[in-house]
């Protein structure tokens, strides 16, 4: 019985925060974080601004994901020459762009992105859309 009791109180070790220096760089604006898809989403006020990704099982898009829109890709690429589309999304262009962890300027680029976020640069960050509710189907007993 003691063995079962001990199992109830065991905890898994906490996962480390990927690219923790990013959170330190924007600490002054009180970011909130939430786990998302095995990564860590970073919010400032009502906007998602970043996703921090450091996966061992699929490393191709590890780094700092920027929440942006396609209209800002060109201007952001001038500031971040190694920024690219996220490969796991396939060939379609999305608002999300990645500063790859394996780029030679990764830390410098990530810290520059943090400066832009702290300065409230409108190119980074978006308000998450409200989830769509499925239309209600008529009840099976004849009532609607």
NORGITA-V661468 format. One line per field, one symbol per residue. ss: DSSP state (H for helix, E for strand, C for the rest). phi: phi as a letter, one per 30 degrees, with the letter a starting at -180 (. if undefined). burial: b if it has 9 or more other C-alpha atoms within 8 Angstrom, else e. A space follows every 10 residues. Layout:
ss->???
phi->???
burial->???
This chain:
ss->CHHHHHHHCC CCCCCCCCCH HHHHHCHHHC CEEEEECCEE EEEECCEEEE EEECCCCCCC CCEEEEECCH HHHHHHHHHC CCEEECHHHC CCCCCEEEEE CCCCCHHHHH HHHHHHHHCC CCCCCEECCC CCCCCCCCCC CCCC
phi->.eddedddcd bdddddddhe eddddcedch dcbbdahibb dccbhccdcb bcbbcddacd cdkcdcdbbe dceddddddb dcdadddddi dddbddbccd dcddcedddd ddddeddddi eddcjbdddd ddddddcddd cjdc
burial->eeeeeeeeee eeeeeeebbe ebbebbeeee beeeeeeebb bbbbeebbbb bbbbbeeeee bbbbbbbbbe ebbeebbeeb ebbebbeeee eeeeebbbbb beeeebeebb beebbbbbee eeebbbeeee eeeeeeeeee eeee
